[in-house]
């Protein structure tokens, strides 16, 4: 699902225009981004937590020259799904009940 399809679903399920749904979605995304930047995390019950994570500085290797290089410390956004949502089951493929024919 892309942003346009998401906006369409929001508009349809809330009986609002696509323009209004897009404005609401933009507001939610912006609020989450600001919250993570300011507070370090945004927790949405029964969905998950958006948080700031840090990767330590480390040594790496340039694959072309083999030279050792320093990789700086990095901060990045991270999403951790809630246990009640269980995204693994939500996206798991349904097992087929048909059997292959044997020779």
Order of alpha helices (4+ residues) and beta strands (2+ residues): alpha-alpha-beta-beta-beta-beta-beta-alpha
